């Protein structure tokens, strides 16, 4: 069974202990490790490892000695409670061992938690777990967290829901920080506000956020293309603080919207347009480009490119207007255009 979206996030918070196995895979090791840690803590509790109800097995050791997994699943511990056998850094080379363990699993055996890197739809390991009737597979991608994800993270950290401005800043942080770093930031905020009944402020977040948080140009352009005007201001301030010039941002924006225009203008449709992109795009990024091209359409994309050409000429001329303000105004106009 495969879970995605809200169902996957809910499962991470409250995994089903009756399931045989859970496979968590993704290209970002920190995202995978963060969710694995959350799941195992929910299954065995804070004392699980100390009470020897958690067995860790590295995939390298498992390939050398396949019996390790079955021994860990069948072994009975000294302490009562749910047991977990955790296989780290699995790959297709361990799929047969895991398949044998799944077929031999019985109620009362240790639950199997498996982590892996990026797996394609044709992956043997992924097919093994997804095809098992009592197991779950969840893929983690680079999509930024949603508002609901951040609200849940605040609740988990014991932080009251803040006002809109603070939430916008948290959205920016969640998009730029690694998941583990963002969770640690919220924990620091929780300790920082302990005993303080005043509402959470931007100053509180700034005092606890990592100073090295960076915003990528692609992050800003995705916000613009999706019409998320409320997130644009804080991200631009962060981007300019990193030393990114308005000319560089304009070049990146023009390149992005030209790519969308190629996709949206293809007579064969969006799918055919995606095939014309050079260099090609894959995975979640391909889905984002398709979604944005469909949402904008050829006509609006041509208007966007006209606006970007105009601001590019202004930035390169002897115009005395502040370049950051010119670029920000243009991007806000584009973000508003995306919502119409």
N, C-alpha and C positions, 0 to 999 in steps of 0.2 A: 504494500500500500504506500502511495506517495502523498505527502502532505505539502501544501504551499500556503503562502500568505498568512491570514489571520489564524487559520487552523494550525499551521506549523508553530506560530508564536505561542498560541495557547497550549500546544503540546509541550513545548520547552518548559513552560511554567508549571504544567501539571501533567507529566507523562503517565501513561497507563502502566502500572506495574504488572498487569496480566499479559502484556505483549512479550513475545519471545525476544525480539531484537529491535534496535534502533540504529540506523545508519545516518550519520551526519557528514555531509561532504561539501566541499567548496574550495575555491582557489585561494581564499584568504585564511591562512592558518589561525590567525587570532580570532576571527569570527567563529571558526569551527571550535576552537578551544573554549571560547567564552560560552557557547551554547552547550557544549559537552559538560562543562563544569556546572552549569545551571541544572541540567538534567540529572546528573549523577547526585548532586546535592539534594534534589527533590526526591530521588528514589531511595537513597540510603541514609540521608540526614547528615548532620555535621559530624557525628561520631562514627560514620560508616567505615572509614579507612582505619581508624584506631581500633575498631572492633573486628577488623579483618573480614568485613563484609564486602570489600572492594578488592578485586584482583586486577592488576594492570599487566597487560601483555603487549609487548612491542611486536609489530608485524614481522620484523626481521627475525626475532626469536621464534615466532610462530612458523615461519617458513622452514626453519631448521628443525623444529620439533612440533609437528602438528598436534601431538597429544596434549600439549599445554592447554589448549582451549577447552577440550572436552573435560579435562581434569578440573579446570577452574569452574566450569558450569555445574559439574556434578558434585564437587566437594561440599561437605557440610561444615559450617563454621561453628565456633564455640559460643557465639553470641546469637540470640534470636534476632530476627529482622530480615528485611529484604536484602538480597545479595545481587551484586553486579559484577560481571566479567567485562572488562574494558579492553578492547583491541585498538591500539593507536597506530595511525599511519598505514592503514590497510590499503590494498590495491587489488587489481584483478588477479594477481598471482596468489592471493590468499582466498579467492572466491570459493574454491572447491572445499577447503578446510571449513570455511564458514557455512557453506551449504550443508555439509555433513553434520555440523553442530546443530543447525536449525532443524534438520530432519530428525535428529535424535533427542531434541529438547522435550522435556516433560514438565508439567506443572510442579512447582516446587524447586526447579533448577534455577540457577542464577540467571538473571536477565542479561542479555548481551547488548553492549553499547559499542558501536564501531565508528571510528572517525577516519576520514580519507580526504585526499586532495580533490581537485576537480575531476569529475567523472562524466563522461559523455553518456548519451542515451543508450549507446551500444555497449556500455561497460558491463562486463560479466558480473562483477560484484554488485553493482546497482540493480541489475535484473534479478539477481539472486534474492536480494532483500525485498525489493518491490513486489516480486512474484510470490513471496511467501505470504500465506493467508493471515498470519498473526504477527507480522513485522511491519515496521514503518521506516521509510526513507525520506529524508528531508535535505534538499539542496540549498546552500546559502550563496547568495550572489551579492554584487556590490550596490544593490539598490539602497538609497538612503532610507533611514527609518521614517516611519509615518508619525503623524501627530499622536495616534493611539499608542504606538510603541513608546514614545517619550513619556506620555502620561502614565503608562504602566511602569516605566523605569522610575519615575518620580515616586509612585506609590510604593514600589519595592524598596526605595531608599528612605521612605518615611518623610518625604518632602511634600508639603501642601501645594496644590495646583496654583501656579503664579498667574500674573496678569499677561495680557497679550504680548507686550514688548519683551518680557522675560522669556516667554515661550518661543518667540521668534529667534532670540539669541540661542536658546537651547537647540532649536532646529538647526541652526547654522553649526553649532558645536557638534551635534550628532552626525552631521553630514561630513564634517572634516576630520573628526577624531576616529581612531580605531574603536570598535565596540567596547573592548576592555578598558581603554582609557576613558571613554565617556562614562562607563559605569563607575569607575574609580572617582571621576570628577563629581558625580552625583553623591557618592558616599562621603567625599570630603565636604560637599555643601551641606549634607545632612548633619555632620559633626560640627561644622562651622555655625549652623543655625540652632544647635541644640540649646533648648531653654530660651530661645529668642522667638517671641510671638509675632514679631513684625513680618509683613509679607516679604517673600523672596524678591530681591532686587537685582538689577543688572550688575551693580557693584559687587554683590555677593558672588555672582557667577564669575565675574572677572577676577576676583581675589582667589578663586579656587581652580580656574581653568588653566590647563597647561599653556605656557607662553609660546610654545612652538607650534600651536595649532595652525595649519595652513589650509588655504582654500585654493583649489585648482580652477583654472579658467573654464574647464569643461563643466565643473560644478555650477559655476555662475551661468553658463550658457544653457544648461539644462533647466535651471530655475526660470530663465527668461522664456525659453521655448514652451514651457508648461504653464506660463502665465502666473507664476507664484510671486506676485509683486511684494508681498509682505516679507519675503525672505531676502529680497534683492539688496536692500540697503546695507544690512550688517555684513553680508558676504562681500559686497564691493569695498566696504571700509577695510575688511580684513585683507582682501586681495591687494589693495593699494598700499596697505601697511607692509606688505611683503616686497614692495618695490616694483610690482607689475605696472607698466605704463598704460595709459589709455590707448595709445597707438597699438601696442601689443594686443590689448583686449579687443580692439576694433578688428584687427586682422584675424584673430581667432573667431570672433563672432561672424565675420563675413565668410570665412571658410566653412563654418558650421551651417549657416543658412544656405550657402551654395550647395552643400551636400544634400540638405533637405529638398532643395529645389530640383536637383537632379532626380531624386527619388519620386517626388510628386509629379514631375513633368513627363515621366515615361509613359508612352501610349499603352504599354502592356500592363500598367498598374504599378502599385507600390512594390510588389514582389519582384517584378522585372527591374524596376529602378534600383532596388537594393543590389541586384546582381551587377549593375553597371558601376558601382562605386569603386574607386581606386584611391587608396588601398581599401580592400574589402573590410567590412565590419562583421563581428561574430557575437554570439551569445546574447546576454542581456542588452548590450549596447546596440545590437542590431534591432532588437525589439523596440528600444527607445526611439531609434531613428525612424522606424516604420510608423510608430504611434505619432510622433511629432509631425512627420510629413503628411500623414492622413489628416491630422487635426488642422494643420495650417492650410493646406491646399496650394496649388501653384500660384494663384492670383495674389494671395496675401504674402506669400514668400517673396514674390517680385517686389511688392511694396516694402517689405522688410529690407531687401537688398538695396533698394533705392535709398532708404533712410540711412543705412550703414555707409553707402557710398558718399552721401552728403556729409555725414559727420567725419568720415575719413578725410575728405577734402578740407573741412574746417580745421581738423587737428593738424594737418600738414601745411596750412596756410599761415599768414601772419596775424590771424585772428587773435585778439587779446583775451577772449573768454577763457575761463579756467578749463583745461582739457578734461579733468576728471568730472566736472559738472556737465560738460557737453556729452560725454560718453554715458554718464549715469542717466541723463534725461532721455537719451535715445533708447537705452535698454529698458527703461520704465515704459516708454511708449510701445516698444515691441511686446513687453510682457502684458500690457493692457490689450494690445491687438490680439494676443493669443487667446484671450478670454472672451472675445466677441464671437 
